[in-house]
Amino acid sequence: MPDLEKKIESVLFFRNEPITASELHKLLGASQLEIKDVLKNLQEFYKERGIVIVTDGENYSFGTHPDNSGLIEEIQKEEFSRELGRAGLETLAIILYRGPVSRREIDHIRGVNCGYILRALMIRGLIERTDIEGERSYSYKPTLKLLEHLGTPRREELPDYETAFKKMEEFIKSGEPEEKND
């Protein structure tokens, strides 16, 4: 079980978004009972740490300990006062021109894990996360607040929208394996 604990911790850390016990079961091959037992043990282990395992009964994720909420609030305020930076702007552009778009697609286009950036953009109210119908994952799209801030009623009215959208489509298709015609 220690090996399973390490694997679950790694997945929770890497994913940086909620995951279900059944998804962990599929990824790790352990029974759902084992997964839930390990998650329960990890919740107990992290109970008095700086991070905790947060759950709604179905989804599990790392979160900060409630006792540190004041500190985290201070850090968030500081984060809001900073500029988005290049990575944030690139991610925001992908969501504006391509959204709704999955995290997997964003990571693919940028070539790096964008979990932290997505979280920061959501905290700022620039993007929102929605469920992808029929899947256990999310898509990201611009908020009305962002469009309002940009002074456009619709994202299709953004500069060079059609050109940027087509270029992203081409880029994504260039990374897909070619279909075999038999």
Order of alpha helices (4+ residues) and beta strands (2+ residues): alpha-beta-alpha-alpha-beta-beta-alpha-alpha-beta-alpha-alpha-beta-beta-alpha-alpha
